[in-house]
Structures are given as C-alpha cells and as structure tokens.
Amino acid sequence: MSGRAAGRVGKPHGRDGSFYVDEPSDPLGGRSRVTIAGVEREIERRAGTDERPLIRVSGVGDRDAAGALRGEPLLVDEPDTPLETDEWLVSDLVGCRIDGLGYVERVLDGPSCDVLEVGPDGVLVPFVSDAVKRVDIESREIEIDRAFLGV
C-alpha cells in the first residue's frame, strides 16, 4: 500500500501496542489498513476522537513495539484519482536523493506547505516551487535551489 500521510505514530498508550496518532489528517474511522515503516498493517482497534485518534494495529503487540515506531508516518490508500503533474505521493518522495544533503527520510505536514526531512541531520526543505526545482521519481532524485535555501 502506498498513499498519503494520515498522521504519525505518537505516544504509546497502555501495554497492548496501542498508540495515539499525532498530526492526524484522516480520522481513520472507516479504514481497515495503514502502512507504517513500509509494512501494511490492519487496524485492530480505533478509539479516541477524530482530533486525537487512538489505534492498535496488527504486528505491534506491546508498548515497546509501539514506542519503536514513534514518529513514523501512517500512510493510507489514495483514491483512484490521477495526480496532477506537480503532485506526488509521500511514498514516492521518501527515499529520493537530494545531492549533497542525503535522502528524504519523511515528509512533514507544515502549516503552509509540506516539508521534506532530509539526511541524517534532518535538514528541512520546504516542498514549494521556489525551493524544489525538479522531482524525478524515475531516477529517485530531487533537485533543489541551493541559493534560495541558503545551502
């Protein structure tokens, strides 16, 4: 499953592997599956509120396992509508290389735009046309405007 980010694995809750969803952009109420750290998992329990969902997923059986996933994006299926020429799936961007910075580790939902977290130092690159010159999913490379970003 690939798709769009529906939030991030948050703080563990209890001992059974349940966790809160940080930065929820999808209530997850009508969904049965999510992808976390590249593994598709079944939602076994959904509680909490739409603003602060609490879920338990298959394969995460205790508090330590949930804690180990903290911060990982939760991906949900995209509808079958085609993407515009300047749109990409989060799963397509993660793993792309930015010359001199490293690989895109995750895509964060910012208040005004998405932000690429890049390399081991966690360099943040706003995903806007002024900063990102080209995205080549085929070659898994993203070209940035270094002058604009000051890097």
Secondary structure, DSSP 4 states (H G I P E B T S, - for coil): --EEEEEEEEEE-SSSS-EEEES-SS--TT--EEEETTEEEEEEEEEE-SSSEEEEETT--SHHHHHHTTTPEEEEEPPSPPPPTT---HHHHTT-EETTTEEEEEEEE-SSSEEEEETTTTEEEE-STTTEEEEETTTTEEEE-HHHHT-
